[in-house]
């Protein structure tokens, strides 16, 4: 089975912050997806997960400091997704969030997950996205 984890944001980007600036264009779905993304971002924040906007169809942060700008503040989140309703959601991972994300590309290395479990023991049951 092919699997991927929730988006794991890269804190560093090769792009200059000015290149990350977003278009204010209306999303192709007329904003319906943006509404769902805002709702999801607020839901994640309510769980204590610090979120930040990500350029649609890319993994590049929309904010100057990327995952370091991540927040659980509903006011900031509402402003970000009101200004950019088509922004994807990045979730800051690591020690502060106590979230660990594994992105195992089994299509590249079919036995990668088996090798990890062989070397480090079985993984706990967790959320998996299969593609």
C-alpha positions as a LaTeX table, in Angstrom:
\begin{tabular}{lrrr}
\hline
Residue & $x$ (\AA) & $y$ (\AA) & $z$ (\AA) \\
\hline
Unk1 & 0.00 & 0.00 & 0.00 \\
Unk2 & 1.23 & 3.48 & $-0.83$ \\
Unk3 & 0.95 & 5.90 & 2.05 \\
Unk4 & 1.67 & 9.50 & 2.89 \\
Unk5 & 1.46 & 11.38 & 6.15 \\
Unk6 & $-0.26$ & 14.66 & 6.91 \\
Unk7 & 1.63 & 17.55 & 5.41 \\
Unk8 & 4.96 & 18.00 & 7.15 \\
Unk9 & 6.02 & 21.59 & 6.60 \\
Unk10 & 9.52 & 22.48 & 5.60 \\
Unk11 & 10.74 & 25.31 & 7.79 \\
Unk12 & 13.27 & 26.41 & 5.24 \\
Unk13 & 12.42 & 27.34 & 1.72 \\
Unk14 & 14.61 & 28.28 & $-1.20$ \\
Unk15 & 12.12 & 30.97 & $-2.15$ \\
Unk16 & 12.52 & 34.58 & $-1.14$ \\
Unk17 & 9.60 & 35.71 & 1.07 \\
Unk18 & 8.43 & 38.12 & $-1.64$ \\
Unk19 & 8.03 & 35.16 & $-4.00$ \\
Unk20 & 5.71 & 33.54 & $-1.48$ \\
Unk21 & 3.20 & 36.35 & $-1.71$ \\
Unk22 & $-0.12$ & 35.01 & $-2.74$ \\
Unk23 & $-2.56$ & 35.93 & $-5.43$ \\
Unk24 & $-5.89$ & 37.22 & $-4.22$ \\
Unk25 & $-7.59$ & 35.41 & $-7.08$ \\
Unk26 & $-10.86$ & 33.65 & $-6.33$ \\
Unk27 & $-10.38$ & 29.89 & $-6.00$ \\
Unk28 & $-11.55$ & 27.80 & $-8.95$ \\
Unk29 & $-14.32$ & 26.28 & $-6.81$ \\
Unk30 & $-15.85$ & 29.69 & $-6.10$ \\
Unk31 & $-14.58$ & 29.72 & $-2.53$ \\
Unk32 & $-16.31$ & 26.57 & $-1.29$ \\
Unk33 & $-12.99$ & 24.82 & $-0.74$ \\
Unk34 & $-11.59$ & 27.90 & 0.99 \\
Unk35 & $-14.44$ & 27.78 & 3.49 \\
Unk36 & $-13.68$ & 24.11 & 4.18 \\
Unk37 & $-9.97$ & 24.90 & 4.55 \\
Unk38 & $-10.67$ & 27.68 & 7.05 \\
Unk39 & $-12.94$ & 25.36 & 9.02 \\
Unk40 & $-10.26$ & 22.66 & 9.02 \\
Unk41 & $-7.53$ & 25.11 & 10.05 \\
Unk42 & $-9.65$ & 26.32 & 12.97 \\
Unk43 & $-10.43$ & 22.72 & 13.94 \\
Unk44 & $-6.73$ & 21.81 & 13.97 \\
Unk45 & $-5.94$ & 24.92 & 16.03 \\
Unk46 & $-8.66$ & 24.00 & 18.53 \\
Unk47 & $-6.82$ & 20.68 & 18.96 \\
Unk48 & $-3.70$ & 22.64 & 19.84 \\
Unk49 & $-2.00$ & 22.12 & 16.48 \\
Unk50 & $-0.24$ & 25.25 & 15.26 \\
Unk51 & $-1.19$ & 25.97 & 11.63 \\
Unk52 & 0.01 & 28.27 & 8.86 \\
Unk53 & $-1.04$ & 28.89 & 5.24 \\
Unk54 & 0.71 & 27.10 & 2.39 \\
Unk55 & 0.73 & 28.03 & $-1.30$ \\
Unk56 & $-1.92$ & 25.96 & $-3.13$ \\
Unk57 & $-0.55$ & 22.87 & $-4.93$ \\
Unk58 & 2.89 & 23.44 & $-3.39$ \\
Unk59 & 4.60 & 22.80 & $-0.07$ \\
Unk60 & 5.95 & 26.34 & 0.27 \\
Unk61 & 4.75 & 28.46 & 3.20 \\
Unk62 & 2.87 & 31.67 & 2.46 \\
Unk63 & 4.24 & 33.48 & 5.51 \\
Unk64 & 7.68 & 35.00 & 5.81 \\
Unk65 & 8.89 & 32.57 & 8.50 \\
Unk66 & 6.94 & 29.48 & 7.45 \\
Unk67 & 6.27 & 27.02 & 10.24 \\
Unk68 & 7.78 & 29.47 & 12.73 \\
Unk69 & 4.72 & 31.70 & 12.10 \\
Unk70 & 2.33 & 28.85 & 12.89 \\
Unk71 & $-0.35$ & 29.66 & 15.45 \\
Unk72 & $-3.47$ & 28.44 & 17.21 \\
Unk73 & $-4.87$ & 32.00 & 17.41 \\
Unk74 & $-8.31$ & 31.93 & 15.72 \\
Unk75 & $-8.08$ & 35.64 & 14.81 \\
Unk76 & $-4.82$ & 35.20 & 12.92 \\
Unk77 & $-6.10$ & 32.04 & 11.22 \\
Unk78 & $-9.33$ & 33.78 & 10.18 \\
Unk79 & $-7.33$ & 36.68 & 8.72 \\
Unk80 & $-4.97$ & 34.37 & 6.80 \\
Unk81 & $-7.74$ & 32.28 & 5.25 \\
Unk82 & $-10.03$ & 35.27 & 4.66 \\
Unk83 & $-7.25$ & 36.91 & 2.66 \\
Unk84 & $-6.27$ & 33.66 & 0.92 \\
Unk85 & $-9.17$ & 31.18 & 1.00 \\
Unk86 & $-7.44$ & 28.72 & $-1.33$ \\
Unk87 & $-4.36$ & 28.37 & 0.91 \\
Unk88 & $-3.53$ & 24.83 & 1.94 \\
Unk89 & $-2.89$ & 24.08 & 5.60 \\
Unk90 & 0.55 & 23.49 & 7.05 \\
Unk91 & 0.84 & 22.04 & 10.54 \\
Unk92 & 4.00 & 22.76 & 12.50 \\
Unk93 & 5.44 & 19.49 & 13.74 \\
Unk94 & 8.18 & 18.62 & 16.17 \\
Unk95 & 8.93 & 19.11 & 19.84 \\
Unk96 & 6.63 & 22.11 & 20.46 \\
Unk97 & 3.61 & 20.44 & 18.86 \\
Unk98 & 4.44 & 16.92 & 20.01 \\
Unk99 & 3.45 & 15.76 & 16.50 \\
Unk100 & 5.62 & 13.45 & 14.47 \\
Unk101 & 4.93 & 12.97 & 10.79 \\
Unk102 & 6.38 & 10.22 & 8.66 \\
Unk103 & 6.12 & 10.48 & 4.90 \\
Unk104 & 7.09 & 7.07 & 3.60 \\
Unk105 & 7.22 & 6.98 & $-0.18$ \\
Unk106 & 6.69 & 3.27 & $-0.67$ \\
Unk107 & 6.37 & 3.76 & $-4.42$ \\
Unk108 & 10.05 & 4.78 & $-4.43$ \\
Unk109 & 11.30 & 2.16 & $-1.98$ \\
Unk110 & 8.63 & $-0.57$ & $-1.71$ \\
Unk111 & 10.11 & $-2.18$ & 1.42 \\
Unk112 & 10.96 & 1.08 & 3.23 \\
Unk113 & 8.28 & 0.82 & 5.90 \\
Unk114 & 9.06 & $-2.86$ & 6.50 \\
Unk115 & 12.74 & $-1.95$ & 6.94 \\
Unk116 & 11.89 & 0.80 & 9.44 \\
Unk117 & 9.76 & $-1.58$ & 11.49 \\
Unk118 & 12.40 & $-4.30$ & 11.32 \\
Unk119 & 15.06 & $-1.87$ & 12.58 \\
Unk120 & 12.98 & 0.03 & 15.16 \\
Unk121 & 10.01 & $-2.19$ & 16.02 \\
Unk122 & 6.37 & $-2.04$ & 15.01 \\
Unk123 & 4.76 & 1.35 & 14.52 \\
Unk124 & 1.66 & 2.18 & 16.54 \\
Unk125 & $-1.69$ & 2.34 & 14.77 \\
Unk126 & $-2.05$ & 5.83 & 13.36 \\
Unk127 & $-3.79$ & 7.95 & 10.75 \\
Unk128 & $-2.71$ & 6.95 & 7.24 \\
Unk129 & $-3.43$ & 8.52 & 3.89 \\
Unk130 & $-3.25$ & 5.98 & 1.08 \\
Unk131 & $-2.74$ & 7.09 & $-2.51$ \\
\hline
\end{tabular}
